[in-house]
Amino acid sequence: QVYIAETGGGLVQPGGSLTLTCVADQEIFEISAMGWYRQAPGKEREVVAVITPGGGSSIDDAVKGRFTISRDNDKNTIYLQMASLKPEDTAVYYCNVVPILSGYNYWGQGTQVTVSS
């Protein structure tokens, strides 16, 4: 069992900001690509941003310029900084952990982000 814990979701007004945090087991974190996915009601889960163990990152076009992914290897933590939030960003956001070359794929329990006035 891999420990993964997401925090930081909540209710925010359009145009506002939130930062999501995901902490994982140190042993897994060091060798894993990490990512944020989201799933809105009635829709499939979609990738938001991913970051490699070395810090290389990729952001989905839908959030590019508004969201930033980063990782702190000393704290076994990744962050998703979200700015200029829109109602269409409303979803459950999931942390994904993929140990490189393992063939495994782990998910956190998700954290709700609601953008509404």
PyMOL commands that place a pseudoatom at each C-alpha (Angstrom):
pseudoatom trace, name=CA, resn=GLN, resi=1, chain=A, elem=C, hetatm=0, pos=[0.000, 0.000, 0.000]
pseudoatom trace, name=CA, resn=VAL, resi=2, chain=A, elem=C, hetatm=0, pos=[1.406, 3.366, -1.073]
pseudoatom trace, name=CA, resn=TYR, resi=3, chain=A, elem=C, hetatm=0, pos=[0.676, 6.395, 1.070]
pseudoatom trace, name=CA, resn=ILE, resi=4, chain=A, elem=C, hetatm=0, pos=[-0.685, 9.293, -1.015]
pseudoatom trace, name=CA, resn=ALA, resi=5, chain=A, elem=C, hetatm=0, pos=[-2.473, 12.266, 0.499]
pseudoatom trace, name=CA, resn=GLU, resi=6, chain=A, elem=C, hetatm=0, pos=[-3.921, 15.251, -1.325]
pseudoatom trace, name=CA, resn=THR, resi=7, chain=A, elem=C, hetatm=0, pos=[-4.981, 18.487, 0.339]
pseudoatom trace, name=CA, resn=GLY, resi=8, chain=A, elem=C, hetatm=0, pos=[-5.896, 21.999, -0.670]
pseudoatom trace, name=CA, resn=GLY, resi=9, chain=A, elem=C, hetatm=0, pos=[-9.207, 21.701, -2.452]
pseudoatom trace, name=CA, resn=GLY, resi=10, chain=A, elem=C, hetatm=0, pos=[-12.159, 23.918, -1.707]
pseudoatom trace, name=CA, resn=LEU, resi=11, chain=A, elem=C, hetatm=0, pos=[-14.600, 26.503, -2.971]
pseudoatom trace, name=CA, resn=VAL, resi=12, chain=A, elem=C, hetatm=0, pos=[-13.203, 29.523, -4.789]
pseudoatom trace, name=CA, resn=GLN, resi=13, chain=A, elem=C, hetatm=0, pos=[-14.690, 32.307, -6.860]
pseudoatom trace, name=CA, resn=PRO, resi=14, chain=A, elem=C, hetatm=0, pos=[-13.939, 32.630, -10.568]
pseudoatom trace, name=CA, resn=GLY, resi=15, chain=A, elem=C, hetatm=0, pos=[-10.610, 34.319, -11.033]
pseudoatom trace, name=CA, resn=GLY, resi=16, chain=A, elem=C, hetatm=0, pos=[-9.353, 33.051, -7.702]
pseudoatom trace, name=CA, resn=SER, resi=17, chain=A, elem=C, hetatm=0, pos=[-6.420, 30.830, -6.812]
pseudoatom trace, name=CA, resn=LEU, resi=18, chain=A, elem=C, hetatm=0, pos=[-5.808, 27.556, -4.991]
pseudoatom trace, name=CA, resn=THR, resi=19, chain=A, elem=C, hetatm=0, pos=[-2.790, 25.368, -4.390]
pseudoatom trace, name=CA, resn=LEU, resi=20, chain=A, elem=C, hetatm=0, pos=[-3.154, 21.600, -4.184]
pseudoatom trace, name=CA, resn=THR, resi=21, chain=A, elem=C, hetatm=0, pos=[-0.607, 19.483, -2.336]
pseudoatom trace, name=CA, resn=CYS, resi=22, chain=A, elem=C, hetatm=0, pos=[0.162, 15.795, -2.694]
pseudoatom trace, name=CA, resn=VAL, resi=23, chain=A, elem=C, hetatm=0, pos=[2.460, 13.922, -0.311]
pseudoatom trace, name=CA, resn=ALA, resi=24, chain=A, elem=C, hetatm=0, pos=[3.666, 10.380, -1.029]
pseudoatom trace, name=CA, resn=ASP, resi=25, chain=A, elem=C, hetatm=0, pos=[5.931, 7.792, 0.581]
pseudoatom trace, name=CA, resn=GLN, resi=26, chain=A, elem=C, hetatm=0, pos=[9.558, 8.887, 0.266]
pseudoatom trace, name=CA, resn=GLU, resi=27, chain=A, elem=C, hetatm=0, pos=[10.755, 5.622, -1.309]
pseudoatom trace, name=CA, resn=ILE, resi=28, chain=A, elem=C, hetatm=0, pos=[8.121, 5.805, -4.016]
pseudoatom trace, name=CA, resn=PHE, resi=29, chain=A, elem=C, hetatm=0, pos=[8.324, 9.548, -4.503]
pseudoatom trace, name=CA, resn=GLU, resi=30, chain=A, elem=C, hetatm=0, pos=[12.026, 9.524, -5.370]
pseudoatom trace, name=CA, resn=ILE, resi=31, chain=A, elem=C, hetatm=0, pos=[11.584, 7.166, -8.296]
pseudoatom trace, name=CA, resn=SER, resi=32, chain=A, elem=C, hetatm=0, pos=[8.211, 8.292, -9.572]
pseudoatom trace, name=CA, resn=ALA, resi=33, chain=A, elem=C, hetatm=0, pos=[6.700, 10.511, -12.154]
pseudoatom trace, name=CA, resn=MET, resi=34, chain=A, elem=C, hetatm=0, pos=[3.912, 12.394, -10.431]
pseudoatom trace, name=CA, resn=GLY, resi=35, chain=A, elem=C, hetatm=0, pos=[0.846, 14.015, -11.861]
pseudoatom trace, name=CA, resn=TRP, resi=36, chain=A, elem=C, hetatm=0, pos=[-2.439, 15.739, -11.324]
pseudoatom trace, name=CA, resn=TYR, resi=37, chain=A, elem=C, hetatm=0, pos=[-5.589, 14.541, -13.033]
pseudoatom trace, name=CA, resn=ARG, resi=38, chain=A, elem=C, hetatm=0, pos=[-9.131, 15.787, -12.714]
pseudoatom trace, name=CA, resn=GLN, resi=39, chain=A, elem=C, hetatm=0, pos=[-12.590, 14.399, -13.243]
pseudoatom trace, name=CA, resn=ALA, resi=40, chain=A, elem=C, hetatm=0, pos=[-15.656, 16.570, -13.632]
pseudoatom trace, name=CA, resn=PRO, resi=41, chain=A, elem=C, hetatm=0, pos=[-19.171, 15.167, -13.174]
pseudoatom trace, name=CA, resn=GLY, resi=42, chain=A, elem=C, hetatm=0, pos=[-20.193, 13.095, -16.172]
pseudoatom trace, name=CA, resn=LYS, resi=43, chain=A, elem=C, hetatm=0, pos=[-16.762, 13.300, -17.752]
pseudoatom trace, name=CA, resn=GLU, resi=44, chain=A, elem=C, hetatm=0, pos=[-13.731, 11.053, -17.977]
pseudoatom trace, name=CA, resn=ARG, resi=45, chain=A, elem=C, hetatm=0, pos=[-10.657, 11.615, -15.875]
pseudoatom trace, name=CA, resn=GLU, resi=46, chain=A, elem=C, hetatm=0, pos=[-8.163, 13.802, -17.725]
pseudoatom trace, name=CA, resn=VAL, resi=47, chain=A, elem=C, hetatm=0, pos=[-4.544, 14.745, -17.208]
pseudoatom trace, name=CA, resn=VAL, resi=48, chain=A, elem=C, hetatm=0, pos=[-3.810, 18.237, -15.942]
pseudoatom trace, name=CA, resn=ALA, resi=49, chain=A, elem=C, hetatm=0, pos=[-0.057, 18.234, -15.374]
pseudoatom trace, name=CA, resn=VAL, resi=50, chain=A, elem=C, hetatm=0, pos=[2.797, 15.785, -14.845]
pseudoatom trace, name=CA, resn=ILE, resi=51, chain=A, elem=C, hetatm=0, pos=[6.316, 16.096, -13.480]
pseudoatom trace, name=CA, resn=THR, resi=52, chain=A, elem=C, hetatm=0, pos=[9.244, 13.677, -13.721]
pseudoatom trace, name=CA, resn=PRO, resi=53, chain=A, elem=C, hetatm=0, pos=[11.643, 12.716, -10.917]
pseudoatom trace, name=CA, resn=GLY, resi=54, chain=A, elem=C, hetatm=0, pos=[14.147, 15.135, -12.461]
pseudoatom trace, name=CA, resn=GLY, resi=55, chain=A, elem=C, hetatm=0, pos=[11.677, 18.010, -12.484]
pseudoatom trace, name=CA, resn=GLY, resi=56, chain=A, elem=C, hetatm=0, pos=[10.687, 18.084, -16.135]
pseudoatom trace, name=CA, resn=SER, resi=57, chain=A, elem=C, hetatm=0, pos=[7.019, 18.964, -16.474]
pseudoatom trace, name=CA, resn=SER, resi=58, chain=A, elem=C, hetatm=0, pos=[4.142, 19.095, -18.892]
pseudoatom trace, name=CA, resn=ILE, resi=59, chain=A, elem=C, hetatm=0, pos=[0.921, 21.081, -18.596]
pseudoatom trace, name=CA, resn=ASP, resi=60, chain=A, elem=C, hetatm=0, pos=[-2.303, 20.402, -20.470]
pseudoatom trace, name=CA, resn=ASP, resi=61, chain=A, elem=C, hetatm=0, pos=[-3.255, 23.095, -22.966]
pseudoatom trace, name=CA, resn=ALA, resi=62, chain=A, elem=C, hetatm=0, pos=[-6.555, 23.724, -21.167]
pseudoatom trace, name=CA, resn=VAL, resi=63, chain=A, elem=C, hetatm=0, pos=[-4.726, 25.087, -18.128]
pseudoatom trace, name=CA, resn=LYS, resi=64, chain=A, elem=C, hetatm=0, pos=[-1.408, 26.239, -19.575]
pseudoatom trace, name=CA, resn=GLY, resi=65, chain=A, elem=C, hetatm=0, pos=[-0.508, 29.686, -18.372]
pseudoatom trace, name=CA, resn=ARG, resi=66, chain=A, elem=C, hetatm=0, pos=[-2.820, 29.368, -15.354]
pseudoatom trace, name=CA, resn=PHE, resi=67, chain=A, elem=C, hetatm=0, pos=[-1.607, 26.227, -13.569]
pseudoatom trace, name=CA, resn=THR, resi=68, chain=A, elem=C, hetatm=0, pos=[1.919, 25.319, -12.468]
pseudoatom trace, name=CA, resn=ILE, resi=69, chain=A, elem=C, hetatm=0, pos=[3.170, 21.959, -11.223]
pseudoatom trace, name=CA, resn=SER, resi=70, chain=A, elem=C, hetatm=0, pos=[6.241, 21.671, -9.023]
pseudoatom trace, name=CA, resn=ARG, resi=71, chain=A, elem=C, hetatm=0, pos=[7.869, 19.170, -6.681]
pseudoatom trace, name=CA, resn=ASP, resi=72, chain=A, elem=C, hetatm=0, pos=[9.852, 19.416, -3.463]
pseudoatom trace, name=CA, resn=ASN, resi=73, chain=A, elem=C, hetatm=0, pos=[11.971, 16.276, -3.184]
pseudoatom trace, name=CA, resn=ASP, resi=74, chain=A, elem=C, hetatm=0, pos=[12.961, 17.067, 0.410]
pseudoatom trace, name=CA, resn=LYS, resi=75, chain=A, elem=C, hetatm=0, pos=[9.289, 16.987, 1.440]
pseudoatom trace, name=CA, resn=ASN, resi=76, chain=A, elem=C, hetatm=0, pos=[8.103, 14.172, -0.855]
pseudoatom trace, name=CA, resn=THR, resi=77, chain=A, elem=C, hetatm=0, pos=[5.533, 16.624, -2.126]
pseudoatom trace, name=CA, resn=ILE, resi=78, chain=A, elem=C, hetatm=0, pos=[4.191, 17.940, -5.386]
pseudoatom trace, name=CA, resn=TYR, resi=79, chain=A, elem=C, hetatm=0, pos=[2.110, 21.055, -5.799]
pseudoatom trace, name=CA, resn=LEU, resi=80, chain=A, elem=C, hetatm=0, pos=[-0.428, 22.300, -8.294]
pseudoatom trace, name=CA, resn=GLN, resi=81, chain=A, elem=C, hetatm=0, pos=[-0.684, 26.067, -8.190]
pseudoatom trace, name=CA, resn=MET, resi=82, chain=A, elem=C, hetatm=0, pos=[-3.913, 27.136, -9.845]
pseudoatom trace, name=CA, resn=ALA, resi=83, chain=A, elem=C, hetatm=0, pos=[-4.661, 30.728, -10.771]
pseudoatom trace, name=CA, resn=SER, resi=84, chain=A, elem=C, hetatm=0, pos=[-7.361, 32.523, -12.773]
pseudoatom trace, name=CA, resn=LEU, resi=85, chain=A, elem=C, hetatm=0, pos=[-9.708, 29.665, -11.985]
pseudoatom trace, name=CA, resn=LYS, resi=86, chain=A, elem=C, hetatm=0, pos=[-12.769, 29.173, -14.130]
pseudoatom trace, name=CA, resn=PRO, resi=87, chain=A, elem=C, hetatm=0, pos=[-16.044, 27.346, -13.439]
pseudoatom trace, name=CA, resn=GLU, resi=88, chain=A, elem=C, hetatm=0, pos=[-14.961, 24.701, -15.940]
pseudoatom trace, name=CA, resn=ASP, resi=89, chain=A, elem=C, hetatm=0, pos=[-12.020, 23.874, -13.652]
pseudoatom trace, name=CA, resn=THR, resi=90, chain=A, elem=C, hetatm=0, pos=[-14.536, 22.435, -11.180]
pseudoatom trace, name=CA, resn=ALA, resi=91, chain=A, elem=C, hetatm=0, pos=[-13.681, 18.774, -10.653]
pseudoatom trace, name=CA, resn=VAL, resi=92, chain=A, elem=C, hetatm=0, pos=[-12.229, 16.244, -8.279]
pseudoatom trace, name=CA, resn=TYR, resi=93, chain=A, elem=C, hetatm=0, pos=[-8.454, 16.497, -8.584]
pseudoatom trace, name=CA, resn=TYR, resi=94, chain=A, elem=C, hetatm=0, pos=[-6.406, 13.328, -8.149]
pseudoatom trace, name=CA, resn=CYS, resi=95, chain=A, elem=C, hetatm=0, pos=[-2.722, 12.835, -7.469]
pseudoatom trace, name=CA, resn=ASN, resi=96, chain=A, elem=C, hetatm=0, pos=[-1.124, 10.106, -9.581]
pseudoatom trace, name=CA, resn=VAL, resi=97, chain=A, elem=C, hetatm=0, pos=[2.107, 8.284, -8.755]
pseudoatom trace, name=CA, resn=VAL, resi=98, chain=A, elem=C, hetatm=0, pos=[3.934, 6.176, -11.327]
pseudoatom trace, name=CA, resn=PRO, resi=99, chain=A, elem=C, hetatm=0, pos=[7.197, 4.562, -10.206]
pseudoatom trace, name=CA, resn=ILE, resi=100, chain=A, elem=C, hetatm=0, pos=[9.429, 4.587, -13.257]
pseudoatom trace, name=CA, resn=LEU, resi=101, chain=A, elem=C, hetatm=0, pos=[9.663, 1.219, -15.058]
pseudoatom trace, name=CA, resn=SER, resi=102, chain=A, elem=C, hetatm=0, pos=[7.524, -0.494, -12.406]
pseudoatom trace, name=CA, resn=GLY, resi=103, chain=A, elem=C, hetatm=0, pos=[4.365, -0.951, -14.387]
pseudoatom trace, name=CA, resn=TYR, resi=104, chain=A, elem=C, hetatm=0, pos=[2.401, 0.276, -11.394]
pseudoatom trace, name=CA, resn=ASN, resi=105, chain=A, elem=C, hetatm=0, pos=[0.086, 3.249, -11.143]
pseudoatom trace, name=CA, resn=TYR, resi=106, chain=A, elem=C, hetatm=0, pos=[-1.212, 4.653, -7.838]
pseudoatom trace, name=CA, resn=TRP, resi=107, chain=A, elem=C, hetatm=0, pos=[-3.963, 7.168, -7.113]
pseudoatom trace, name=CA, resn=GLY, resi=108, chain=A, elem=C, hetatm=0, pos=[-4.825, 9.392, -4.208]
pseudoatom trace, name=CA, resn=GLN, resi=109, chain=A, elem=C, hetatm=0, pos=[-8.360, 9.703, -2.882]
pseudoatom trace, name=CA, resn=GLY, resi=110, chain=A, elem=C, hetatm=0, pos=[-8.987, 13.010, -4.648]
pseudoatom trace, name=CA, resn=THR, resi=111, chain=A, elem=C, hetatm=0, pos=[-9.777, 16.520, -3.498]
pseudoatom trace, name=CA, resn=GLN, resi=112, chain=A, elem=C, hetatm=0, pos=[-12.751, 18.570, -4.662]
pseudoatom trace, name=CA, resn=VAL, resi=113, chain=A, elem=C, hetatm=0, pos=[-12.202, 21.923, -6.333]
pseudoatom trace, name=CA, resn=THR, resi=114, chain=A, elem=C, hetatm=0, pos=[-15.303, 24.014, -6.949]
pseudoatom trace, name=CA, resn=VAL, resi=115, chain=A, elem=C, hetatm=0, pos=[-15.143, 27.309, -8.821]
pseudoatom trace, name=CA, resn=SER, resi=116, chain=A, elem=C, hetatm=0, pos=[-18.351, 29.225, -8.383]
pseudoatom trace, name=CA, resn=SER, resi=117, chain=A, elem=C, hetatm=0, pos=[-19.642, 32.651, -7.474]
for i in range(1, 117): cmd.bond("trace and resi %d" % i, "trace and resi %d" % (i + 1))
show_as sticks, trace
zoom trace
